[in-house]
Amino acid sequence: MNFRKMLFALGMSAGFVSASMSAGFEAGKGVANDLATGSNSRDVTFVERGGNNSYGWRSYDIAVGVTVLPWSIPNEECSVYGLRLNLGWGSYVDTYGLDAGLFSVTTRDFGGIAANFIGNSSDFTMGGVQIGAVNIVRGSVYGLQIGAVNFAEDLHGVQIGVLNFNNSGLKCFPILNIWF
């Protein structure tokens, strides 16, 4: 887990939340022309729609992200550096900062504090704290997982819960599982 990214995320959540709500925030820039190849993560992605229509959206970094049911606002190709509120189960690419609500899905990396009622899911790396009924990390955990069921592919920290699973160290251990 990159410590600089975590510090940046915490600074963003403290300093830019109010400004982003009134003026919007875009840290990255994309290419929206015929030269956009998709090789740049900031390129506009065009999505095919029915009736031969398509629309484009840009992948960029935002300070505040909101998920409502399965939808991510502004879209699931964004990364949140600051505050994320989950009123459903929508996803973002990366999340760094505070993540709270019902269920959190991050398709790449998470860093910070995730406190979600139902649970948390991260596909690559989680650094920080996950609190929820079910916590799933398909990559490495660097920190603490607290929940009824915790799963980490590679644990470098502590799991507290009824069932704790990881593929490094003790595979399944109830109540408290520690591995570094």
PyMOL commands that set and color helices and strands:
alter all, ss='L'
color gray80, all
select helices_A, chain A and resi 3-15+17-23+50-52
alter helices_A, ss='H'
color red, helices_A
select strands_A, chain A and resi 44-48+54-58+61-69+71-73+79-88+91-92+95-106+110-122+125-131+134-146+149-155+157-166+172-179
alter strands_A, ss='S'
color yellow, strands_A
deselect
rebuild
show_as cartoon
